[in-house]
Amino acid sequence: EAASTNLCIRSESFDNVAWAKASSTISENDTRGPDNSTSADKLEAGSTATISPYVAQSITTIATNSYTISAYVKRSEASFIQIWLSTNQVANNPRINFDLQSGVIGSQDADIDSASIIPVGNDWFRISATVVAVGVSLNFTYQTIKTASDTRQQTNAWTTGEGLYIWGAQIEEQEAPTSYIRTEGATVSRLADLLSAPNAGNVPDGDITFHVDM
């Protein structure tokens, strides 16, 4: 696996001030995350109103470079989540929707270069979206929505406390997501994982099998 850096800080602490919030509250450590620790937060509607509850964070970017946004998410009262990008930071301000009940991608704008939704067990999915930056900053947002076809930053009628679970946010200067890198107060990098046979003649001729315990 290639080396990478998680440019998102406080990747599991959505209650932290590093995350901007709108029409939302965060219930900290509300359920077990994909790592089986009680560390997943709940992104909830902050009032009973027609609103767009979300959390967002901004990073510095290099124009024309690709960035991949990802997170682990699990449905609760809400079964759909949207990733959207702020105006003029990615061409045509795209959004992409994910269905956490069926495990499929919903509506996707053209300037989302690629995307995925992958089950990881216990109703958790890892969602991702890759975009190309057009400026020197990128504000990425995770928002609860009502349907797989909701428009960008769609407002919906919510009841206070309705929402979904979120854990392990990541944004990397890559064209696809790599394995999760936990962050706290700063970005964190991971070296490349390499397999090599450094001494000539130590591998026999013919077919061989490698076995790796994880």
Secondary structure as GFF3:
##gff-version 3
##sequence-region A 1 214
A	DSSP	beta_strand	4	6	.	.	.	ID=ss1
A	DSSP	beta_strand	20	22	.	.	.	ID=ss2
A	DSSP	beta_strand	24	31	.	.	.	ID=ss3
A	DSSP	beta_strand	40	45	.	.	.	ID=ss4
A	DSSP	beta_strand	49	51	.	.	.	ID=ss5
A	DSSP	beta_strand	54	60	.	.	.	ID=ss6
A	DSSP	beta_strand	66	75	.	.	.	ID=ss7
A	DSSP	beta_strand	80	85	.	.	.	ID=ss8
A	DSSP	beta_strand	95	99	.	.	.	ID=ss9
A	DSSP	beta_strand	104	108	.	.	.	ID=ss10
A	DSSP	beta_strand	114	121	.	.	.	ID=ss11
A	DSSP	beta_strand	124	132	.	.	.	ID=ss12
A	DSSP	beta_strand	137	145	.	.	.	ID=ss13
A	DSSP	beta_strand	156	158	.	.	.	ID=ss14
A	DSSP	beta_strand	163	172	.	.	.	ID=ss15
A	DSSP	beta_strand	188	190	.	.	.	ID=ss16
###
